[in-house]
Every structure is written in C-alpha cells, then in structure tokens.
Amino acid sequence: MTKLTRRTFSLAAAGFAAAGLAGAHRAAFAQGPVDLSDVTLRVGDQMGATRARFEAAGLLDDVPYEIDWSVHAAAVNLHEALKADAVDIGSAADSPTVSAIAGGSKIKVVAAWTNGGKGSYLLVPGDSEIQTLADLEGRTICPTTRGSIAHYLVLGALKKGGLGASDAKLAFLTPADATAAFAAESVDAWATWGTYAARTIGAGARVLTDGQGINSGLSVLSATDSALADPAKVAAIADFALRTERSFVWSREQKADWIAFYSDFTRQDEAIVELTFDGETSYTRLAPDDGLAAILQTTYATWVEARVLPDAGLNLSDFVYRGIEA
C-alpha cells in the first residue's frame, strides 16, 4: 500500500503547475502522478452539512475532481449507502461506524478527527432533584437512539456514578420525540447533542455532565474497499480529507462567519448556535495509527458489553486504512 502524504500531494500539484498544466485536475502518489480529471468521488453527506460547510469556507472552488453528493438523514442511512457501494466515502461518529463494520460493511476508516467528547450532553430539567450521576439510580433516561453517541454517554455516565445500565430505565426515542418527552418531563434526563442540546439548554435545562472523558468525540471518514482499490480515488479521498480539516480550521478561526453560516443552515437563532460553537468546531485530526484503532476498539467493546453488538471478536485495527497520512 502506498502512503499518500500532504507533502506528496502538494509537490505533485506544484509539479503540474510548473509543467504548464495549471488548471488540470491532478494529484500524485509517490511513484508517479495520478490524473484526477476523470475521477468522480461519490460523497455521502449527513443532512448536507459537510457540503454546506465546504461552501461557506470556499473549499469547493478548486476541487480537481468531480464530487457527486448525496444527502442522508442520519448516520445509519449513510452507512447503508456505503454498504451498498452506492457512495465511496462518508463521515459519521465512531459508534455507527463500528456498528456498520460489525454488520459486515466492506469499509475502512481513512481519516478521523476528535473534539474530545464536546458537544454531547446529559441534561436534566433546571429544577430537577438530580444533582449527581449517582442520583440517576431508578430514573428514566432517554439516550435518544440505541447505539448513538448519546447512548454511549449515558452508559459512561452511569458507570462514573457507580451504576450499571440496569440501575436506570432507558427510553430510546428519536430526537424529535425525545425533545417532546423532555419538555413534558416524561423522562428525568436526556442525552443529546448539537443544536438539540443547545436549544434545550437555552430553554432552561441543566447540564448534568457532558461527553468529555466519556465519549471519544470522533468524526470518522470511511471509504469503501472498492474505492480504495482505485489509486485515483484514493488521491481524491486524501484531498477530500485535507479539505475537511481546512473546513474545521476555518470554522474555528472565523467564528462570526461560522455562526452566521450555521444559524442559516440549522435555522436556529445565532444565540443558540453560539452555544454549539466549541463542540462543532474544535475537531483536530488524528493519525490513522494504533492509537485510533484502540479508540475504535474501546467503542466496540462498550457496545458488546451493552449487548448492542454481538461479540464477533473484531480487531478494529484491521479496519484502519493507513495509506493516507494525517
């Protein structure tokens, strides 16, 4: 397997420019150039968020290959498309990615970023009697959907409080239904993320704990094995991963522009969106190495212990593609 580095990609682009090929859509591997002009990269995009962020950051103006975007309502839908080989790449959190691998999807993790677990929260009503994690014993908690990062947060929070999953009643609901249940106080606590959390905190909810120290906070870019068998597509995927990183840098450094963009994208007030800024923008890239594999292995072990996934003895290191350097 040939490793494609940022330096390789940049030198290749510079080489083509020097040869009078400015405007040509190309990249290169270490052993020689790879023509990207005929490449169409099929990108699955949850809710269109990646494309919108790329556009806001001006990162779609000079793409040296075609991108065929498709929008998916949730990570599970995106991973169904990857499994069906209907898209080449797509990003999701680690939990749905590990679940997809355990379900037999022929994919590899090609790049990953972490925000350290920021942006996910376990909320209680502002006037709740629940003050500590141990106070969750006997309570009804909504982890949103089964196998989600919020579910992972609930399991970790209960463990930190000296409790097991059986010490509380878990009520799995869609985000929309969970919003209504929490507002009606049909559940005692709700684990959620992003704008759902920001909107609820803005309405008076109290944060019992967040995901830092519990959740990995991973955003994982996966690619199909068939895409990774094509050197030209690998070069395009490497470029796409680099643009993803640049989009996060733009988000952090251009806070006012990001808030305006995300407010428009999510149709939320800027004051609510600002509450999500740290969680949504603090992603830093991880190397595709044994450390990343260990994080994914921990996620898998947690789901096996919770009986969300069967114990198939998976070694997640086998599913980390190491040919694209961070």
N, C-alpha and C positions, 0 to 999 in steps of 0.2 A: 504493500500500500504506500503510495506517495503522499507525503505530507505537504499540504498547501499552506504557506505562511503568508502573513500580511506583506512581508518583505518581497516574497516571490511575486505576489500579485501586483505590488506597486512597481517593482522593477520591470515586470512584463509590460505593464501599461506604459511606463516611460519608454521602454524599448520600441514599442509600436509607434508611439508618437514621434520618436527620433527617426523612424524609418518612413515618415510621411504618411502614416496610417491613422492620423488623428481622425477621430470620428468613427473609426472601425470599432466594432464591438468584440473585444478580445480579452483573454486572460491567459495565464500560462501555468503549467506545472514546472517543477524543477528541471525535468528533462526536455522541455520544449514548450512552445506556445500551444494554446488551445483556443480555437476560434469559437467565440460565444455568439456570433451574429445569427446563427441558426438555432440557438437554444431558446426554448420556451420553458420557463420554470413555472410549474403549477403550484400555486401557494394557497393553502387553506388558511382562512383568517377568521378567528372568532369575532363575530359581530362587526367585522370590518375595522377593528381597532388598529391593527398594525398598518394597514394601508393609510388610514386617516392620519396616524402619527407620522408616517414617512412623508406624506404630502405636506403636512404642516411644517415639517422640518426641511422641506425642499430636497428630499432624498430620492425623488423619483424622476429627477430632471436629466440624469446622465446614466441611466442604467444600461449596461452594454449587452442586454439580452431582453427578451420579452418576458413579461410576467402575466400569467393567466390567473387572476384572483378568483377565489370562490369564498363566499361568506357562510359561516356555520354558526348556529345559535349557541352552541356550547362545546366544551372540550370533547364530550362523548361523541358528538356528531362529527367533529373534526377527525377524531381518531377512527371513526367508522370509514371516513373517506380515505384516510391513509391505508387502512387495512384492505380496502377495496382497490387500492392503487389508482384512485381517482384524483389524487393530488400527490405531488412529490414531497412537499415539506409542510410543516405546520407547527405552531407553538402552543404549548399548554403547560399547566403546572405539573409537578412531578407525579402527583397521585394518579391522575388519569393516564399519564404516560406509562407508568409502571403497570397499571391495570391493563392497558392495551397490550403491552409486551406479554404480560401473564396470560392474556387471552389469545395469544398466538399471532399478533400483528407482526409482519415482517418489516420492522423498522429499526433504526439505530438513533441514538442520541448524538447529534452532531455539534451542538453548542448549548451552553446554559448560562443563565445569569441568576443572581440571587439578590434579594432585597433584605435578607436576614430575617424573614418572617414578618416584616412590617406589612400593614395593610389588611391583616385579618384580626378579628376581634371577637371576644366573647362578651356579649352585652347583657346587662340586666336593666330593668326599669330604674329610673333615677331614685325612686323612693323604696327600692327593694330592700328586704331584710338581709339579703345575701351580701356579705361583706368579704368573705374569703372563699377560696376554692373549696375548702372543706365544707362550707355551707351549702354546696351543691348536692350533698347527700339527700336522696329522696326527692329531689326536684325534677321537674320536666324540662329538658333542654332540647332545643331544636338545633341540630348540627347542619341545618339546611339539607343538602342531598347526601345520600350514602356514598362514601368514598371520596368526598370533596375535601379541599384543604380545611374547610370549617369542621368537618367530621374529625379530621386529623387533629385539629386544635382542641376539640372537645376531649378526645381521648388523652391527649397530653396534659390538658388542664386538670382532668380528674386524677391522673397519676400524680401530678405535682401536689394535689390536695390530699394525697394519701388514699384515694378512692379508686375503685375499678369501674368499668363500664356498666356493670350490673348494679352499681350503687345509685344510679340515676336512671330516669326514664328518658330514652332518646326518641324524639318525634321528628322523623325526616319529612321535610316539606320543600317544595320548590321555593325559590327566593320570593316570588310574589305572595305565595300562601304564607310563608314564614313572616313576611312583613305584616300581614294582616293579623296573624296569630299573636305576634309580639305586641302589636298595638292594642289588641283586645286582652292582653295578659293571659292568654290561653296557655302560654308557656312561661316558665320562670326565667329562662335565659336563652339567648340566641347567638349562635356563632355564625358570623357572616364576614363580608369583605367589601372593599372598594366603596362604590357610591351607595350601596345598600347600607353599609355601616355608617358612612358619613352622614347620610340623610337621617338615620335613626339617632345618631349622637346629637345631631343638630336639633332634633325634636325632644331631647332631654334624657336619652338613655345614658347609662354609666358604663364605662369600660371596666369589666372585672379583670381581664387580662388580655394581652394581645399575643400575636404569634411568635414574638421574639423569644428565642430559647426553646421553642417547641417545634414550630414549622421550619422547613428548610427555606421557604421563600423562593423556591426555584421556578424560573420560567425556562422551559426546555424546548429547544428546537429539534424536532425529529425529522428524519428523512427515510424514505422507503429504500429497501435494499436494491430495488430496480433502479432508482435514481442514482444511488451511489455506485452502481456498476458502470455509469456513463461519466468518463473523465470531464467532459464539458459541463455536465450538470453539477458535478462536484465543485468545479471552479465557480459556477454561478451561485451555488449554495454558500460557498465561502464568502463571496461578495455580499450575498444577502445577509449573512450573519454579521458582517462588518457594518453594514448599513443599520442593522438592528441596534448594534452597540452605539453607533453615532446618533441614533434617534433618542436613546436614553440620555446620552451626554447633552444633546440639545434640550431635552426636557428639563434636566437639572439646571442648566446654565441660563435658560430663557424662561424663567418661572412665569412671568406675566403672560408671555405668548402661549406657554403651555396651558395655563389656567383658562385663557380665552378659548383656545382650541378645544380643551377637554370639556369645558362648560357647554360649548356648542355641540360637541359630539354626544355627550351624555344627556343633554337638555336639562342640566341642573344649574342652579344658581352658582355663581362664582364663589360665594362664601362656602357653600357645601363642597365644591370641587377642591377648594384650597385645603380642606381637611384631609384630602386623599393624596396631596402632593408628595409627601415623603414616601408613602408606600408605593405609589405608582411610578416614581422616577428614580429611586435610589438603587436601581439594579446595576450590579457590577458583574463582569464576565468571569466565568470560571474556566480553568483549563480542562480539557477533556481527558482527565487522568484518573488514577486510582482514587483520589480524593472525591471526585464527582461520583465515581462508581460506588464508593462507600456510602455516600448520602442516599443514593437511589436504593442501595441495599437495605438501609435503615427504614426507608419508606415502605419497601416491600415487606420487611419483617413485621412492621407495625400492622400492616393490613392483614398479614397472615395470622398474627396473634389475635386480631379483632375478628377473624373469620370473614373478612370482606373478600379475601382472595384465598384460594386453596394453596397449600404448601406443595409447590411443584419443584422445590429445590433450585430455583433460578439463581444463576450467578449474573448479576446485573452488569458486571464488568464486561461480559460478552456482548453487551448491547450498547457500549460506548464506543463510538467511532472516533478514532484518534488521528485521523488524517487531515483535520482542519485545525490549525493551531490558533489558540485564543490570542 
